[in-house]
């Protein structure tokens, strides 16, 4: 059943992206900027992509930057591209459409006209973005058809029926432009919608798109990261894969790892030194901000463990019985000879030393993400209030007075005022950025795999 689900999803993904340019794999030294709206600003998908590279390619140093601003449409993105290219990127992405399509009940005929006008405006504004992107010919470009508005889940009343149709029009337009410009493109909308439809057959309230149908929760964010990584051709790249023949006392296969000092005793115990060249991807089971789903819940709807996080251990020829698996002297679990012959995915066990090492990387990356994400709220106030008042990047009392005055009449300004006050001074923002760099440096210091001793001991 699981294989059938995986095959169906792979077919859907291939059909959706068959005519798209593949996304290039990131290389050592790449600086990637993700440009978008609140789904990028407050979302994890780019952070999860980076975490995959941190663990799967520990010797490939890349840097990823969040350039999402809540509420942005294409026209507002076009006005802030100077900050995007201040990062000196080698790769830039672009996604928009959720806000551009508007928040209306499209069952009303007059709103369909407004929706069509909104789509046309976003296409016109995109042309200004494309002109700016073209100036940087050495920078690789990736256009992203954004995540869907879920108007089919039954968890409450759908406030904006018909909205996703207009989002798809924008996504299809971006695909056309990517093909015309020979840029890369990936669509999140259709694959995520397909998963929603499939899962809602069993649970009508299921959604990847969060409690507001707009902002994907952490399960949806991992799905987005998975789709992106899959489009980079990274499906089927194991953390490591080891096959040992206990009868012949030999290593049949070792992929992305080094095996040494193999010892087999009467086919009832096996030990060897194991150095993987990657670490397992550290999954998070936590629920945040009242979210119904965790990142870990995404494993129920995508074959992430099989395709992106497989750390295989297979030993053939063991005598029947039960075996303890020890790594560095720590017992990980008890398995039958048949279990081990079929193969065990070590990445699925939280208490392996290598998974514990990865979890530390996840914790640091999450801290970095939060620091970056909080500063994005400062930028929201700058772009949505201060720029219109001629006070962009101003930290004088006049800017403070403007903030305090508009907090009384604008609920978003009132909600984000503390972030603006915290980051209003340039040196404070620079301190934040420098601390993020220090965290990333620490991650790339501790993300190197360590040689482990693996033992399989028969229980007599």
Beta strands, then each sheet from edge to edge (+ up, - down):
strand 1: 31-36
strand 2: 63-68
strand 3: 91-94
strand 4: 140-145
strand 5: 184-187
strand 6: 240-245
strand 7: 250-255
strand 8: 257-265
strand 9: 269-276
strand 10: 311-316
strand 11: 322-327
strand 12: 330-336
strand 13: 344-345
strand 14: 452-458
sheet 1: 2+ 1+ 3+ 4+ 5+
sheet 2: 7+ 6- 10- 13+
sheet 3: 8+ 9- 14+ 11- 12+
end
